[in-house]
Every structure is written in structure tokens, then in C-alpha cells.
Amino acid sequence: MADLVKSFGPVGGEVFGGGYLTWMRSAATNYTQQCSAWTPSPSLVCALRDLAMFETWRRKGYSRLSDKDCIRHTRRRRIRSHGISRLKGNILRKQPLEDSKSMDVGQRRWWFMILEEAHCTPQQAAAAHLFAHAVTLQPPMASACDRLRYLKAFDDTKAGVKGLIDAGITTVPAIFRHPPDTLARAHDEDRFAIPVIDLAGVTTAPSRRAELVAEVKAAAETVGFFQVVNHGVPGPVMSEMLAALRSFNEEPAEARRPYYSRDGQSRVRYHSNFDLFRSPAANWRDTLYLDMAPTGPSPGEIPAACRGIAVEFTREVQRLGGTLFELLSEAMGLHRGFLEQHEAGCLEGLSVVGHYYPASPQPHLTMGTSRHTDPSFLTVLLQDIGGLQVLHRQRNDEQPVWVEVPAEAGAFTVNVGDFLQLLSNDRFRSVEHRVLSKSVGPRVSVACFFRPHGAAAAARVCAPILVGDGAASPPRYRSVTVEELIVHYRDKALDGTSMLDHYRI
């Protein structure tokens, strides 16, 4: 808390002298000691906003504005000529401060002199406002160092976004706010729907299997996404896995903190945003990672809320993954066991990743997950409510649109990952997708990533498959290890670009 208050130090010191800064720090101390939910007055809200505006002017070179002698000498004359009541009325009505370019130095000087007099709210109100909104009020001109300080303060809580919600936050902090052009929500559900593939008969009816191969091939080559039903995974196993992840995230922060880690080698880890310190804006979600195959964690390493169901759920998803890789192998003109036996290790590793998306107080300002493609061969997703969108272009000459992927009861959503697009030499498409932030929730999802990890990833090589239907095509990518792909993905962060461009020939 004290560190956040210090961010206003230069403004307080330059405009109002040390007394103002001392008062602000005292208010913060009083609040943290009494922990009561005081409501800030509109005058304080506007005052803090205008202090940030003053800092902008100061950085633009208006150095005389901070001359305390000049302020002191002109104080009485300015108060007599303009009147403090007019200023207070403007602040209480939340009237915006005039643009800096339309105000001469004298006007600016007067505004900030009188602003001191307008700070007549209780100390508790000031402290409450700082406590709830200090990160949100981060000035837009904050430096990279300022942003890093806020990110570290958030990460050090080890409570994630859920911790912000539990603290009663009512606005989205600045570190979670995304540029407007990345928040466009337009999509056209009437023009296109994600294919739904019924897997009934996949192992018992040869004629039906041929139809399924054609359906999977069409989906993988066009939209890169499809949903599967009648897949054989018991409904209770699916619902119990979602409930377990919800239960873990809704435990007290003290119970979650022991699992909080940014060590990518740990088989069990929990944190908010794997790319928190690298992405342009943080996403409104927390995540629990369980690297379940080839060597999973011991039962004692898994959080108690998930311990009983995680192993059973993993076993069922691995079986489903085997069926899907068989269909994809046949869709490439290869024998059904080709991808499972391939040196890249398509089925060797499985990471079960549980995302928890709390309801957002301002969903129009942030994202659940930024647009990205998956660093996997295949991703199998279970979601409880909607929010997932896929970027789809019906034809190459059309503008792409965001298409909603509905949360169908009993269905898994399957998508081609970057590694499989590379293996297929661009026959199958790894498509950008994202998750919207919503005012309802929480949203819980389980993303199962088929890919090697740990030591196995270093030994597995990805290169275009130039046999079967791809025999006549030249390679479009260079050979690369799975480990290199994963490291590049983590370093790149969710920046809205494809990691595969780095490996194109």
C-alpha cells in the first residue's frame, strides 16, 4: 500500500509541498489499520485525476507550474478573483479539467492552488479511494518502470485475479486494460457455426469411420476447430473436473498460495498470466497447471480439491486423444497409428490446464485471454459457459470475423495446435482464438494440451510430414525441437502473432 501511495509523491511534493504528501500517507496508514469501507467523495476522485494531469504537464516541460514561491505569492489574488466556491462546484459536478493546451500557465497555476483548498474530504475517504483504485488511477504516461512495479505488487500477493475480486475491487486496474482495437466484440453467428462431429460408431462401423475422417479433415483444413459429442468420456467425470477446479480457485488465498509459482518445470503450478511481465496487458484469469503425462505429479503434489478426479479425467482425455489422432492421421492419407508413433511425440505428453475467469466489473476494458494460437499438437477443451471465440475467414478475400464457440453440454471443443500445423505442412490450420471477459461468472475451463514437456521435449523433433497426401509439397518449415517451440512461445507471450512465422522457410 505504501508503495502505491508513493507513486503520487512527485506530484504532491511539487504542487503542495511535503505537507500534502504527509497527509496522504497518513490517510493510507489510517485506512489499513481500520480496514473499513469508506466511500470516496467525487471531489477526491477528480482531485487525483487532475494530479495525474498535472504530472503530464510537468513532463511536457511546464516546470514553472511547480514553483512553490510563485504559487504562494499569487494564492490570495487568485482566490479573490476566481472564488473557491466555483472550483468546488466544478469538482463536485465532476466537470472535466480543461485541456492543457487551452490553458495558459496562470490558469494552470490557479487550478492547482485551489485544488488544495478543495481537498476537504475525510482522510479515511482518501485512503479508501487509494486502496481500491491506486492501480486503476495509474497515470496513462506511466513509465515501463511504473508498470513493472504495479505488476510485481500484484504478483507478490499470490492471490491472482480472484484476490482482487475478494478485496472488493469495482474497477479494472490499469495493468489489465487492453487497447480498444483488441477488444472488438463483433462476430456473426448466423453466417458460420463451428462444426459438431458425432463420434458414435468410430470404432464399430467402418462406413461411419470414413465419414468421420472426412468431417475431421474438412474442419481441420478450414476453421481449425470442431466440437465432438458421443466421445465416450462419462458426463460425471467432466462435471466433477470443472467443479474441482472451481473449488480450488474459490478456496481462501492462503490455501492457494503454496501452489503459486512461475517455475515452468514444476509439474503443478498456479499463477495469474504465464506472460504477466511480458505481455502488453494482463488477462483477467488465474490458472492451475497439471503436467499429467508422461510422468505426472504424485497425488500429494496435486491440490486436494482436484486430487481425486485429475487422474481419472486425464485417463479419459488420453483415450479420446488417441481416437482423434487416428482420425487426423487418416485425414492426411496415412495409416491410423502414424501420428501416435511419430518421432515428434504427439501423444506422449499431456498438460491439463484449468483456467478460472472471475466475473469482471468492467468486461469491456479487459480480456479473459488475448488472441493467440496454441503451442500444442492438439487441444481438447472443456468449458462450462461461453466466452471462447474463433477468428474465422470464410474465403481469403473476406474480412475475418470472431465466431462464438457455444458451451454445449457434454461436448469437448477440439482445435489444431501450432505443432500439428507444422507437421501437416499447413494442411491443417492452427487458428487464432480468444476468450472474452464477462460480467457473469466465474467461467471455468479445462484445456488439455497434447505435447511433450520437460526433458522429453528436447528430444522430440517437429518437421513437415512429406508422405501421404503431402508427398508432392515442398517443406514450408525448418525442423525444430518441441522444446524450442515451447520456449519461443513463452518468450513471445500472447501478442496476437503466430509463433510459426519464426520457423517458415
Sequence and secondary structure as in RCSB ss.txt:
>XXXX:A:sequence
MADLVKSFGPVGGEVFGGGYLTWMRSAATNYTQQCSAWTPSPSLVCALRDLAMFETWRRKGYSRLSDKDCIRHTR
RRRIRSHGISRLKGNILRKQPLEDSKSMDVGQRRWWFMILEEAHCTPQQAAAAHLFAHAVTLQPPMASACDRLRY
LKAFDDTKAGVKGLIDAGITTVPAIFRHPPDTLARAHDEDRFAIPVIDLAGVTTAPSRRAELVAEVKAAAETVGF
FQVVNHGVPGPVMSEMLAALRSFNEEPAEARRPYYSRDGQSRVRYHSNFDLFRSPAANWRDTLYLDMAPTGPSPG
EIPAACRGIAVEFTREVQRLGGTLFELLSEAMGLHRGFLEQHEAGCLEGLSVVGHYYPASPQPHLTMGTSRHTDP
SFLTVLLQDIGGLQVLHRQRNDEQPVWVEVPAEAGAFTVNVGDFLQLLSNDRFRSVEHRVLSKSVGPRVSVACFF
RPHGAAAAARVCAPILVGDGAASPPRYRSVTVEELIVHYRDKALDGTSMLDHYRI
>XXXX:A:secstr
 HHHHHTTHHHHHHHH HHHHHHHHHHHHHHHHH       HHHHHHHHHHHHHHHHHHTT GGGG HHHHHHHH
HHHHHHH HHHHHHHHHTT     GGGS HHHHHHHHHHHHHH  S HHHHHHHHHHHTTTT  TT  HHHHHHH
HHHHHHT  HHHHHHHTT  S  GGG   GGG      TTT    EEE TTTTT HHHHHHHHHHHHHHHHTTSE
EEEES S  HHHHHHHHHHHHHHHTS HHHHGGGB   TT SEEEES TTTTTSSS  S EEEEEEEESS   GG
GS HHHHHHHHHHHHHHHHHHHHHHHHHHHHTTS TTHHHHSTT TTT EEEEEEEE   SSGGG EEEEEE  S
SSEEEEEESS  EEEEE SSTTS  EEEE    TT EEEEE HHHHHHTTTSS    EEEE  SS  EEEEEEEE
   THHHHH EE    SGGGTTS   B  EEHHHHHHHHHHH SSSS GGGGGB 
